[in-house]
């Protein structure tokens, strides 16, 4: 529902704007603990809708100051990192087999 608005604010090629979106999200939910459990889903939607790229999410997560927000984001960030590692391994196995 908000995808078009977010894409206009942060085109996929512009990491600073993507980091601003994630920073704003962090500030918004940091004192709203009821929303912490929703953070992985929110991040997943931002990723799936191409509003925020993987690199921006990982960079943001490394800089998160609020420990509870960082912990809440961990399941999604771990999934991103594992998926990236699997993609790297798949790419390596394709080399030299021909």
C-alpha positions in Angstrom: 0.0 0.0 0.0 2.8 2.4 0.8 5.3 1.0 -1.7 4.9 3.6 -4.4 5.4 6.4 -1.9 8.5 4.8 -0.4 10.0 4.0 -3.8 9.7 7.7 -4.7 11.4 8.7 -1.5 14.1 6.1 -1.8 14.8 4.8 -5.3 16.6 1.4 -5.2 19.8 3.0 -6.4 20.1 5.5 -3.6 21.4 3.9 -0.4 21.4 7.1 1.7 17.7 7.5 1.4 17.2 3.8 2.1 19.2 4.2 5.3 17.1 7.2 6.2 13.9 5.1 5.9 15.4 2.4 8.1 16.6 5.0 10.6 13.2 6.6 10.8 11.6 3.2 11.3 14.1 2.5 14.1 13.3 5.8 15.8 9.6 5.2 15.4 9.5 1.7 17.0 12.3 2.0 19.6 10.0 2.9 22.4 7.0 0.9 21.1 7.9 -2.6 22.2 4.6 -4.0 20.9 5.9 -3.3 17.4 9.3 -5.0 17.9 7.8 -8.4 17.0 6.6 -6.9 13.7 10.0 -5.6 12.7 11.1 -8.7 10.7 7.9 -8.6 8.7 8.2 -4.9 8.1 11.8 -5.4 6.9 10.8 -8.3 4.7 8.1 -6.2 3.0 10.5 -3.4 2.4 12.9 -5.9 0.9 10.3 -7.8 -1.1 8.9 -4.6 -2.6 12.3 -3.4 -3.6 12.1 -0.3 -1.3 15.3 -1.1 0.5 18.2 -3.3 -0.7 20.0 -6.0 1.1 23.2 -3.9 1.5 21.4 -1.0 3.1 19.6 -3.3 5.5 22.8 -5.0 6.7 24.6 -1.6 7.0 21.7 -0.2 9.0 21.6 -3.2 11.3 25.3 -2.8 12.1 24.7 0.8 13.2 21.5 0.2 15.2 22.0 1.7 18.7 18.9 0.4 20.5 19.6 -3.2 21.6 16.0 -4.2 21.6 15.4 -3.0 18.0 18.7 -4.7 16.9 17.5 -8.0 18.5 14.1 -7.7 16.9 15.6 -7.2 13.5 18.1 -10.1 13.9 15.9 -12.9 12.4 15.5 -11.1 9.1 19.0 -9.9 8.9 20.3 -13.4 9.6 18.1 -14.7 6.9 19.5 -12.1 4.4 23.0 -13.0 5.3 22.4 -16.7 5.0 20.7 -16.3 1.6 23.6 -14.2 0.4 26.1 -16.9 1.5 24.0 -19.6 -0.3 24.0 -17.5 -3.4 27.7 -17.1 -3.3 28.2 -20.8 -2.8 25.9 -21.6 -5.7 27.8 -19.2 -7.9 31.1 -20.8 -7.0 29.9 -24.3 -7.8 29.0 -23.2 -11.3 32.6 -22.3 -12.1 34.8 -24.8 -13.8 32.2 -27.5 -14.3 32.1 -27.0 -18.1 
